[in-house]
Amino acid sequence: MRSNDLIHFCPPGRLILGCGTRHQLPALVQRMGWRTGLLVTDRFFAEHTPWVRDYVSAASALGIHTEVYDGGMADPSTTLCDEATQAMRLRFAGRLPDHVVALGGGSNIDLAKALCLTLPTGRPVRDFVGDIGSLVPLPMVAIPTTSGTGSEATPGAILVDPENATKVAVMDNRLRPQIALIDPELSYTCPPRVTADAGIDAFTHAVESWLTMDSWAFDRAGHPDPGYSGRSSLTMLFARESTRLCIAWMERAYQNGQDQDARIGMAYASIYAGLSYGSAGLNAVHGAAYAVAGITHKSHGSTNAVMLPYVLDALRDTRRDELLEMGRMLGLGDGSAEAVLDAVPQRVRDMVGRLGIPTNLRDFGIAESDLPALTRDALAVTRLAKAFPVPDVEAAYDRIVRNAFHGVLSGG
Ligand SMILES: NC(=O)c1ccc[n+]([C@@H]2O[C@H](COP(=O)([O-])OP(=O)(O)OC[C@H]3O[C@@H](n4cnc5c(N)ncnc54)[C@H](O)[C@@H]3O)[C@@H](O)[C@H]2O)c1
């Protein structure tokens, strides 16, 4: 317990986790009273796995009609969402679905979340960026196939805006899935690169939300139902456990995708991280990562990974106890406190390197001349910058970006 906590915890409506649980879904959808669904996925799942066919026919046997949209793509854009909206409204010919099922990584889940908003009205998704207004989105089931984003537990959909090459967020607690169904078996086909990028994304969510602004200091701007509201004793339970699970299983899942214990461990790590950051929120790693992605167009997980060690280093004064606890999880218990605080960012950077991800911004494809714009763009994501728990956020971001470029950590 922390007596100052102001808990505003928003999990998905139901959370189901276990090997083989995907087979329960048709009966559950029937019990929810839903009868006409849209399943949003991509061609990999529609053409190279039996999961889509199996679901559609098992649901049909229970009287649930499902249309399949298999045009999902990595990092979906607002244009893709608008095209899918029009195509699916034509397909349903005026009779709208009463639920949406998302099958895939964070990209398909985010596209499906956006479609829950746009299908009922046919309006472009850009109309909902910043505020979804009074519209009630269609209810949704999210079935993640990567262990990474935790989007099945969060209030947001992240889409690329092709007009200015940045990512925009459609965000509201009403967009959280009614059902998050996590069947670790669905992640067994993830190739190593996707496993690594998604895994480090989960690790970043866990650590960043563990160390973020406290709930009592978080600026909710008077919102009665904030999507993110700072860390609390409740979010920190999930953050700690997720951090521990990622340290135990992330590299094993990357090295051997057939390691079922590692796959299951990362399925838990990913949703626990989602339950932490999905209410606590994030800060500097994601703020800088969005700016890095704007320049390099590299994967979400890898842009987080390259920033993470340098952000941890910047928190050694304000999040000392948590970093020492993380040091113990990393097996660094024996040295002096200062030695452990030096070693934690280095250990994390070594881990990033072993996942095949560059460990500084220069190797990541950023030019030194990009740094001022990168810092400016990172600071411009104010919802993240305002949650970074240091006294001078602007100076800290500037130092973090320069250190990340040159590969400089306080411990050497
Ligand atoms: N809404 C949120 O809260 C949130 C949070 C973090 C990230 N995101 C978004 O999520 C996206 C990244 O998601 P991701 O890391 O899950 O990857 P992804 O969904 O972009 O998938 C990457 C690739 O892996 C493939 N893939 C996924 N699962 C597979 C499986 N089991 N077997 C084989 N191939 C598989 C996909 O088909 C795709 O080609 C980014 O667009 C990011 O912005 C959203």
The ligand as an ORCA input file, in Angstrom:
! r2SCAN-3c Opt
* xyz 0 1
  N      -2.209      0.305    -28.823
  C      -1.198      0.126    -28.025
  O      -1.358      0.232    -26.819
  C       0.140     -0.206    -28.593
  C       1.237     -0.393    -27.744
  C       2.466     -0.710    -28.282
  C       2.605     -0.846    -29.658
  N       1.525     -0.650    -30.468
  C       1.640     -0.787    -31.925
  O       1.767     -2.168    -32.220
  C       2.528     -2.339    -33.434
  C       3.596     -3.384    -33.233
  O       2.961     -4.600    -32.909
  P       3.766     -5.980    -32.779
  O       5.092     -5.739    -32.200
  O       2.867     -6.904    -32.074
  O       4.010     -6.429    -34.271
  P       3.046     -6.347    -35.553
  O       1.634     -6.525    -35.156
  O       3.389     -5.099    -36.298
  O       3.514     -7.616    -36.371
  C       4.793     -7.630    -37.002
  C       4.814     -8.762    -38.031
  O       4.782     -9.992    -37.349
  C       3.783    -10.836    -37.898
  N       3.274    -11.690    -36.835
  C       2.576    -11.324    -35.738
  N       2.306    -12.402    -34.976
  C       2.832    -13.478    -35.611
  C       2.856    -14.871    -35.328
  N       2.329    -15.381    -34.227
  N       3.458    -15.684    -36.232
  C       4.040    -15.182    -37.346
  N       4.050    -13.872    -37.672
  C       3.447    -13.025    -36.803
  C       2.727     -9.886    -38.459
  O       1.960    -10.531    -39.444
  C       3.601     -8.752    -38.972
  O       4.063     -9.037    -40.265
  C       3.082     -0.962    -33.777
  O       2.317     -0.399    -34.825
  C       2.887     -0.155    -32.508
  O       2.687      1.227    -32.744
  C       0.313     -0.350    -29.954
*
